[in-house]
Amino acid sequence: MTKVRCSGGSVSVEQYRKFQGCFLIGSLFLCIVILGGISENVIANEAAASGEISVLAVGDITVSSRMTPLIERNGAGVFFEGTAALIQSADIATASLNTSISERGEPRYGIENPFRAAPGLGRAIANAGFDAVSLATPHMMDFGFEALADTIAELEWYNVKPVGAGTNAETAKLPAWVSVNVGTESAQVGLLGYYRVNEFARYTGDPLAYAVYSEMIAAVKKTRAKAELVIVWLHWGSQGRSADEAIGRQRIFAHALIDAGADMILCQQMHTFGGIELYRDKPIVYSLTDFIYDTYDKQHSYIVIPKATFGSGVLKSIELIPILTDPPKTPVRPGKPAETPDTAQNVNQFPSILIGEPAIRTLQDYQRRCAKFETEVIIEGERGWIR
């Protein structure tokens, strides 16, 4: 048998050829791995270089002492178990917090159902992935200044930025700043929050940022000068006699805020579920309704969470994720969906992502809500898109 001489001895030609074949296969495999890694890095770098920022928003989070036994037993994180991964997928996640977080304060006179959550909710909000929450909400002052101060302290301790309330009226009007990594640079997203009661004329000495037209316009312009994106929360208070009338008034404010430089307006109103309008190619969300509403049966069990993606300050798309907020029960409010045999069940009774036929029906309902604003929603599988 012919041998091939090597420094460490001799091998047959057949053995050498087998070795050579294995070497070539191994080299080819190594090249594929390296090139695959390079491809993934290129794609990731291209995505980062595109300067895209995603913004996800949910509606009112309203919790009272009635939920304290549950929080003590399971932790406040139970509220977000079904949606935390979704919330964390966004560069910026924001919510409307409609309760203080404190053990101090007394309920204010005349408030029929005061809301105050036990400490721990702030940590759960942070762990769920929220970056900033608006405190310019109807029930934030139910237990007075002490409870508000505790709320701000707990949120800031867990690095969740409070918006629309402060230690005094002036700090309440300041924007919250959230830093986002875009490629190799850091971009600043500015958030503002305002509260507007239905009567449009009732203000108090509470340290909330009230929706005064001239002040809002000036604040948006000032924030615009420093921000990559400007997001504005505008809470319209309690549900009025006519949701359509309230939305009509909101449009005046929302259009003006976009004209002043805002990129996204979140017009919340308690227990109200509205669609999305694109004004000058900027999204205006006309109420996200209740995300968590204490122990009460919700008016809207099937809702949608919007996740907007911006690139270089320009809206690229809005992904619409269908959500079940709680298991449907016997309707107790107008418009409450009834339970059916094929209804998807939510085991822990808190928000979870819908799948299957219920998801499609929810998106079709939202499609109709957006059509009122001449906004087209495209349904692809179990997601909706505004492009």
ZIBELFEN-V815829 format. One record per run of one state. SS is the DSSP state (A for helix, B for strand, O for the rest). FROM is the first residue (numbers start at 1). LEN is the number of residues. If there is no record, write none. Layout:
SS/FROM/LEN ; SS/FROM/LEN
This chain:
O/1/2 ; B/3/4 ; O/7/2 ; B/9/4 ; A/13/37 ; O/50/2 ; B/52/11 ; O/63/2 ; A/65/10 ; O/75/1 ; A/76/5 ; O/81/1 ; B/82/1 ; O/83/1 ; A/84/5 ; O/89/3 ; B/92/6 ; O/98/2 ; B/100/2 ; O/102/14 ; B/116/2 ; O/118/3 ; A/121/8 ; O/129/3 ; B/132/3 ; O/135/9 ; A/144/14 ; O/158/3 ; B/161/3 ; O/164/1 ; B/165/1 ; O/166/3 ; A/169/4 ; O/173/3 ; B/176/7 ; O/183/2 ; B/185/11 ; O/196/12 ; B/208/1 ; O/209/1 ; B/210/1 ; O/211/2 ; A/213/12 ; O/225/4 ; B/229/7 ; O/236/7 ; A/243/18 ; O/261/3 ; B/264/5 ; O/269/4 ; B/273/1 ; O/274/2 ; B/276/4 ; O/280/2 ; B/282/5 ; O/287/1 ; B/288/1 ; O/289/1 ; B/290/4 ; O/294/8 ; B/302/10 ; O/312/2 ; B/314/11 ; O/325/27 ; B/352/2 ; O/354/2 ; A/356/16 ; O/372/6 ; B/378/3 ; O/381/2 ; B/383/4 ; O/387/1
